[in-house]
Amino acid sequence: MTYIVNEKCIKCKLMDCVEVCPVDCFYEGKNMLVIKPDECIDCGVCEPECPVDAIVADTETGSEKWLEINKQYSEIWPNISEKKDPPSDQEKYRDEKDKFKKYFKENL
């Protein structure tokens, strides 16, 4: 098992999870974070830190797509080990649905 970041992070990027990760396995894209599954030690300390529930175990139903996205983009996005300020407009996107189709950005 590993933890992954799903679409709830898109346009929110609340980085409380980055601050508590003991192995620095988060990677930052333009409008979301991902976890590198091969680096995650499955400790779970990041999961309760996410106020939008964007971090889940890869064993949860529907996480297969997100496991692949986390694998793919953690290979090309830069590692992040310190918390940064979230986007100023993140509040209005918190409960929005289908954010991947609408807003996902592949590059930095």
N, C-alpha and C positions, 0 to 999 in steps of 0.2 A: 504494500500500500504506500501511496505518497499523497501529498496534498496538491491541489491545483487551484488556479484562479479561474473563475468563470466570467460570464459577460456582465455580471453585476458590478464589476470593477470599471468597466468602460465608462469614461467621462467622469469617474468619481476619484479614482486613485488616492484613496485615503491611506497613507503609508504607515499606519500604526503597526502593521504586520512586519514591515521591514526592520523596524526598530528592535523587535524582540527575537528575530530569527538568529539562532546561534551559529548557523553555518553560511549565512549570506547567500541564500539560493534564490533570491528574487532578482528579476531582470525587468528593466523599464522600457516600455514602448511609448509612443506618442500619447496614447490616452488610456493605457492600462498597464498593469504589471502581470508578469507570469512567474511561475516557480519552475526551476529546472528539476525535473523528477529524479534525475540521477544524483543530484546533490542533496535533495531533501532527505532528512534523517527520520521523517515521520514522527517527530516529537509532538506536533500538534499545538505548539504554543501560539502560532500565528492565527489559527482558526478563530478563537474567541476574540481576538483583537480587531477583527474586521467588523465595523459597525453596519455594513450592508450585506453581510453573509456571502461575500464573494469567494471565500476560501472554503473548499470542501474536500473530503477524501475522494480519491479517484475510484473508490468502490461504490459511490453513490450512483443511482440510476441517472442516465443521461450525461455522465461525465466523460464518456469516451472521446467525444469531439474535443472537449476542453483539454483532455490529457494530451492529445495530438498537438493542439495549438500551443500549449505550454512547452512541450518538447521542441517544437519547431522554432518558436520565437525566442526561447531562452538560449538558443544557439547563435542568434544574430543580434539580439538587443544587448545593451551594456548591463553589466551587473550593477546593482544598487545595494548599498549597505547602510545608508543613512536616510532617515525620514526627511522628506521635503514637504513643502506646503502643497495641499491639494489644489486642483483648479478652482478658481474663484466662483465659478458657476456650477460646481458639482452638486449642490443641493437640488437643483431642478431636474437632475438626471437620475437621482437615486432610485426611484420607483418605476422608471420607464422600462417598457418591455421591448424586445427585439433590438437591443442596442448594437449587437454585433453587425447586423445587416445595415443599420443606419450610420454607425459611427466608427467602426473598427478601422484603425490605421495600421498598415503593415510596417511602415518605416518610422524612423524617428522624426 
